[in-house]
Amino acid sequence: MSRILIVGRSGGTHLGGSFARAAERLGLPHALALVDLADDVPRLVRSLAWRLGDRRFARGDLFRREFRRLLAQEKTSLVLVLGTAPLGASELELAKAAGAVTAVFLTDDPFNTGSTGGWFRRLLPRFDLVLNPRRLCEADLRALGIRRLERLCFGYDRDLFKPSAPWPDEDLDAGFVGSADADRAPYMKAVAQSGLSFELYGSYWERQLSLRALARGPAAPDEFCRVAARARASICLVRRANRDGHVMRTFELLAAGAATVAEDTPEHREIFGANGEMAHYFTTPDSLVQAIRALVAAPDRRRAIRAHAAAMVAAGRHSYDDRLREILSMIGIGAP
């Protein structure tokens, strides 16, 4: 097949890098158009463009020129955009004229005005294929007039998320890794006040006085995997601002072999199965504490949950290699 042109961010856990590594493992020709180029300006300029420019990128023009250059370099079968990128209708039409299928994976809810502008929603019907991981967005997306809308779950990066080696002792009752969204705070405070040993990782938790002592700052993937191994219960919360039914952490916890307590959503039930099979479910801050206590008191159950998670990962169903295969299958291109 000809090349895949991946549009996204790289570094850390950004999906541009994850899909590029997946393509490399699958032996697929690919190039990466880095969205980071459009943000390579002083922070104040970037912030003003974002806040006053309908969530636009400060130097989208630079990125569009780079995109056109890469597109002209080599025949391209698929342009895969991961999240919001500063493309316009003319770039998508240019890609289609060159014979490429244009697809976008919605890493955020495009109707979340905190992260996405109206210009991007207006662009979505121009794509050949829109890949959506969240059920609650579907009706709104169809109302935009999108040509082809398909469900695609998040996944995990095989290079970044795997069971910690050597496996550390379980010396922690509960752990959470995720940003300090306002709707998450009541859950974290309930665990903090429960008497359970608890560590909290992610951005901005230190700003909340009652949680400051537990805040450990952001966790890189290797630290995330160590916390998942150490914790008798790893907490998985969705993002309400995105109308999520599952999140990237859903699969990253599976890949790390965590004993998971997951927010009870239809999507989590599809992924984890019945309560106690690969996760214990909760719906409220109080029921979260109860779910953690149940796992803390049941080492055999924890081992079974970790074993089920390892088996699902070994079956090869949820890495970004698998997701890339799914995308190629949707557009009629075979993959290794």
C-alpha positions as CSV (number, residue, x, y, z in Angstrom):
1,M,0.0,0.0,0.0
2,S,1.0,3.6,-0.3
3,R,1.8,5.8,2.6
4,I,-0.3,6.8,5.6
5,L,0.0,10.5,6.5
6,I,-0.7,10.8,10.3
7,V,-1.6,14.2,11.6
8,G,-1.2,14.8,15.3
9,R,1.1,15.6,18.2
10,S,4.1,13.5,19.2
11,G,6.0,13.1,22.5
12,G,4.7,11.7,25.7
13,T,1.4,10.0,25.3
14,H,0.1,12.0,22.3
15,L,-1.6,9.8,19.7
16,G,0.4,11.0,16.8
17,G,3.4,9.2,18.2
18,S,1.4,6.2,19.2
19,F,-0.1,5.7,15.8
20,A,3.2,6.3,14.1
21,R,4.8,3.6,16.3
22,A,1.8,1.3,15.5
23,A,2.4,1.8,11.7
24,E,6.1,1.1,12.2
25,R,5.3,-2.2,14.0
26,L,2.9,-3.2,11.2
27,G,5.4,-2.4,8.5
28,L,3.2,0.3,7.0
29,P,4.8,3.3,5.1
30,H,3.9,6.5,7.0
31,A,4.8,10.1,7.8
32,L,3.9,12.3,10.7
33,A,2.7,15.8,10.2
34,L,3.3,17.4,13.6
35,V,0.5,19.7,14.8
36,D,3.0,21.0,17.4
37,L,4.3,23.3,14.6
38,A,1.2,25.4,14.8
39,D,1.8,26.1,18.5
40,D,5.4,27.0,18.2
41,V,4.9,30.6,19.4
42,P,5.3,32.4,22.8
43,R,2.8,31.2,25.3
44,L,0.9,34.5,25.5
45,V,0.4,34.5,21.7
46,R,-0.8,30.9,21.8
47,S,-3.2,31.6,24.6
48,L,-4.7,34.7,22.9
49,A,-5.2,32.8,19.6
50,W,-6.9,30.0,21.5
51,R,-9.2,32.2,23.7
52,L,-10.0,34.9,21.2
53,G,-9.9,33.0,18.0
54,D,-12.5,30.3,18.4
55,R,-10.0,27.7,19.7
56,R,-7.8,28.2,16.7
57,F,-4.0,27.5,16.5
58,A,-1.7,30.5,16.5
59,R,0.3,29.5,13.4
60,G,-2.0,27.2,11.5
61,D,-0.6,28.6,8.3
62,L,2.8,27.1,9.1
63,F,1.3,23.7,9.7
64,R,-0.9,23.8,6.5
65,R,2.2,24.6,4.4
66,E,4.0,21.6,6.0
67,F,1.0,19.4,5.4
68,R,0.9,20.3,1.8
69,R,4.6,19.7,1.5
70,L,4.3,16.2,3.0
71,L,1.3,15.4,0.9
72,A,3.2,16.3,-2.3
73,Q,6.2,14.1,-1.4
74,E,4.7,10.7,-1.9
75,K,1.5,8.9,-2.9
76,T,-0.8,8.7,0.2
77,S,-3.6,6.2,0.8
78,L,-4.9,7.7,4.0
79,V,-4.7,11.0,5.8
80,L,-5.5,10.2,9.5
81,V,-6.1,13.2,11.7
82,L,-5.9,12.6,15.5
83,G,-7.9,15.2,17.3
84,T,-8.2,18.8,16.3
85,A,-5.7,19.9,13.7
86,P,-5.4,23.3,11.9
87,L,-6.5,22.0,8.5
88,G,-9.0,23.6,6.2
89,A,-11.4,22.4,3.5
90,S,-8.8,23.1,0.8
91,E,-6.2,20.8,2.4
92,L,-8.8,18.0,2.7
93,E,-9.9,18.4,-1.0
94,L,-6.2,18.4,-2.0
95,A,-5.7,15.1,-0.2
96,K,-8.8,13.6,-1.8
97,A,-7.7,14.8,-5.3
98,A,-4.4,13.0,-4.7
99,G,-6.3,9.8,-4.0
100,A,-6.2,9.7,-0.2
101,V,-9.1,8.8,2.1
102,T,-9.4,11.5,4.8
103,A,-10.3,10.4,8.3
104,V,-10.4,12.0,11.7
105,F,-10.4,10.4,15.2
106,L,-12.3,12.6,17.7
107,T,-10.1,12.4,20.7
108,D,-12.3,15.1,22.4
109,D,-16.0,15.8,22.1
110,P,-16.1,18.4,19.3
111,F,-19.1,20.0,21.1
112,N,-17.0,20.6,24.2
113,T,-16.4,24.3,23.7
114,G,-13.5,24.3,26.2
115,S,-11.4,22.3,23.8
116,T,-12.8,22.7,20.3
117,G,-14.0,25.6,18.2
118,G,-16.9,25.9,15.8
119,W,-14.5,26.0,12.8
120,F,-13.6,22.4,13.5
121,R,-17.2,21.3,13.8
122,R,-17.9,22.9,10.4
123,L,-14.9,21.0,9.0
124,L,-16.1,17.5,10.1
125,P,-18.6,16.9,7.2
126,R,-15.6,17.4,4.8
127,F,-13.9,14.2,6.0
128,D,-14.6,10.9,4.3
129,L,-14.7,9.1,7.6
130,V,-15.2,10.4,11.2
131,L,-14.2,8.0,13.9
132,N,-16.0,8.6,17.2
133,P,-15.2,6.9,20.5
134,R,-18.3,8.1,22.5
135,R,-21.9,7.1,22.2
136,L,-23.4,10.3,23.6
137,C,-22.0,12.4,20.7
138,E,-23.5,10.4,17.9
139,A,-26.8,12.2,17.4
140,D,-25.1,15.6,17.5
141,L,-22.5,14.4,15.0
142,R,-25.0,13.0,12.6
143,A,-26.9,16.3,12.7
144,L,-23.8,18.0,11.2
145,G,-24.3,16.0,8.0
146,I,-21.2,13.8,8.3
147,R,-20.9,11.4,5.4
148,R,-19.7,8.4,7.3
149,L,-19.5,8.0,11.1
150,E,-18.0,4.9,12.7
151,R,-17.4,4.0,16.3
152,L,-13.7,3.5,17.3
153,C,-12.7,3.0,20.9
154,F,-9.6,4.4,22.5
155,G,-6.7,2.0,23.0
156,Y,-3.2,1.9,24.5
157,D,0.3,2.3,23.2
158,R,2.2,-1.0,23.4
159,D,5.5,0.8,23.9
160,L,4.3,2.9,26.9
161,F,1.8,0.8,28.9
162,K,2.6,-2.7,30.1
163,P,2.8,-4.5,33.4
164,S,5.6,-3.0,35.6
165,A,8.7,-5.1,35.8
166,P,9.7,-6.2,38.3
167,W,6.2,-6.3,39.7
168,P,6.3,-4.3,43.0
169,D,4.5,-5.2,46.2
170,E,0.9,-3.9,46.7
171,D,1.7,-1.2,49.2
172,L,-1.1,1.2,48.4
173,D,-4.9,0.8,48.7
174,A,-5.9,3.2,45.9
175,G,-4.3,5.2,43.1
176,F,-5.6,7.6,40.5
177,V,-3.8,9.2,37.6
178,G,-5.7,11.9,35.8
179,S,-6.2,15.7,35.6
180,A,-8.1,17.6,38.2
181,D,-11.5,18.1,36.5
182,A,-14.0,19.8,38.9
183,D,-16.4,16.9,38.7
184,R,-13.7,14.5,39.7
185,A,-12.9,16.3,43.0
186,P,-15.8,14.8,45.1
187,Y,-14.6,11.3,44.2
188,M,-11.0,12.0,45.2
189,K,-12.1,13.8,48.4
190,A,-14.2,10.8,49.4
191,V,-11.3,8.4,49.0
192,A,-9.0,10.9,50.8
193,Q,-11.3,11.0,53.8
194,S,-11.9,7.2,53.9
195,G,-8.7,6.3,55.8
196,L,-7.5,4.2,52.8
197,S,-3.9,4.8,51.7
198,F,-4.2,6.8,48.5
199,E,-2.0,8.6,46.0
200,L,-3.2,11.1,43.5
201,Y,-1.3,11.8,40.2
202,G,-2.1,14.4,37.5
203,S,-2.1,18.1,36.8
204,Y,-3.5,20.7,39.3
205,W,-4.5,18.5,42.2
206,E,-2.1,20.5,44.4
207,R,-4.4,23.5,43.9
208,Q,-7.1,21.9,46.1
209,L,-6.1,22.4,49.7
210,S,-7.8,19.2,51.0
211,L,-6.0,17.1,48.5
212,R,-2.6,18.8,48.4
213,A,-0.9,16.3,50.7
214,L,-1.9,13.4,48.4
215,A,-0.9,15.1,45.1
216,R,2.2,13.7,43.4
217,G,2.1,15.7,40.2
218,P,1.9,14.3,36.7
219,A,2.9,10.6,36.1
220,A,4.9,9.5,33.1
221,P,3.8,6.1,31.6
222,D,6.4,4.1,33.5
223,E,5.3,5.7,36.8
224,F,1.6,5.1,35.9
225,C,2.4,1.4,35.4
226,R,4.2,1.2,38.8
227,V,1.2,2.9,40.5
228,A,-1.2,0.5,38.8
229,A,0.9,-2.4,40.1
230,R,1.2,-1.1,43.6
231,A,-2.4,-0.1,44.1
232,R,-4.9,-2.7,45.3
233,A,-7.5,-0.6,43.4
234,S,-6.8,1.7,40.4
235,I,-9.5,4.3,39.8
236,C,-10.9,4.9,36.3
237,L,-13.1,8.0,35.9
238,V,-14.5,9.3,32.6
239,R,-14.5,13.0,31.6
240,R,-18.0,14.5,31.8
241,A,-17.0,17.6,29.8
242,N,-16.3,15.2,26.9
243,R,-19.4,13.0,27.4
244,D,-17.1,10.1,27.7
245,G,-18.3,6.5,28.3
246,H,-14.7,5.3,28.4
247,V,-11.3,7.1,28.3
248,M,-7.7,6.4,27.2
249,R,-7.0,5.3,30.8
250,T,-9.6,2.6,30.5
251,F,-7.3,0.6,28.2
252,E,-4.0,1.9,29.7
253,L,-5.1,0.4,33.1
254,L,-5.9,-2.9,31.3
255,A,-2.5,-2.9,29.6
256,A,-0.7,-2.2,32.9
257,G,-2.4,-5.1,34.6
258,A,-4.3,-3.0,37.1
259,A,-7.0,-4.1,39.5
260,T,-9.5,-1.5,38.3
261,V,-12.5,0.2,39.9
262,A,-14.3,1.9,37.0
263,E,-17.1,4.4,36.7
264,D,-20.2,2.5,35.7
265,T,-21.1,3.3,32.1
266,P,-22.5,1.3,29.3
267,E,-19.2,1.5,27.4
268,H,-17.2,0.3,30.4
269,R,-19.6,-2.6,30.8
270,E,-18.9,-3.6,27.1
271,I,-15.2,-3.4,27.7
272,F,-14.8,-4.9,31.2
273,G,-17.8,-7.2,31.3
274,A,-19.9,-7.9,34.4
275,N,-19.1,-6.4,37.8
276,G,-16.1,-8.2,39.2
277,E,-14.9,-9.8,36.0
278,M,-12.3,-7.3,35.0
279,A,-13.3,-4.3,37.1
280,H,-15.5,-3.4,40.1
281,Y,-18.0,-0.6,39.2
282,F,-19.0,2.6,41.1
283,T,-21.4,5.4,40.4
284,T,-21.0,7.8,43.4
285,P,-18.2,8.9,45.6
286,D,-19.5,6.7,48.4
287,S,-19.8,3.6,46.1
288,L,-16.3,4.3,44.9
289,V,-15.0,3.9,48.4
290,Q,-17.0,0.8,48.8
291,A,-15.6,-0.7,45.6
292,I,-12.1,0.0,46.7
293,R,-12.7,-1.5,50.1
294,A,-14.1,-4.6,48.4
295,L,-10.9,-5.1,46.4
296,V,-8.6,-4.3,49.3
297,A,-10.2,-7.1,51.3
298,A,-10.1,-9.6,48.5
299,P,-6.6,-10.5,47.3
300,D,-7.8,-13.5,45.3
301,R,-10.3,-11.2,43.4
302,R,-7.5,-8.7,42.7
303,R,-5.4,-11.4,41.2
304,A,-8.2,-12.7,39.1
305,I,-9.0,-9.2,37.7
306,R,-5.3,-8.6,36.9
307,A,-5.2,-12.0,35.2
308,H,-8.3,-11.3,33.1
309,A,-6.8,-7.9,32.1
310,A,-3.5,-9.6,31.1
311,A,-5.5,-12.1,29.0
312,M,-7.4,-9.4,27.2
313,V,-4.2,-7.6,26.3
314,A,-2.5,-10.8,25.2
315,A,-5.4,-11.5,22.9
316,G,-4.4,-8.4,20.9
317,R,-7.7,-6.5,20.8
318,H,-7.0,-3.0,22.2
319,S,-3.6,-1.6,21.3
320,Y,-3.3,1.2,18.7
321,D,-1.9,-1.4,16.4
322,D,-5.3,-3.0,16.6
323,R,-7.1,0.3,16.1
324,L,-5.0,1.1,13.0
325,R,-6.0,-2.3,11.6
326,E,-9.6,-1.5,12.2
327,I,-9.3,1.9,10.4
328,L,-7.7,0.3,7.4
329,S,-10.4,-2.4,7.3
330,M,-13.1,0.3,7.3
331,I,-11.6,1.9,4.2
332,G,-11.0,-1.4,2.4
333,I,-7.2,-1.6,2.9
334,G,-5.7,-4.7,4.2
335,A,-3.1,-4.6,7.0
336,P,-0.6,-7.1,8.4
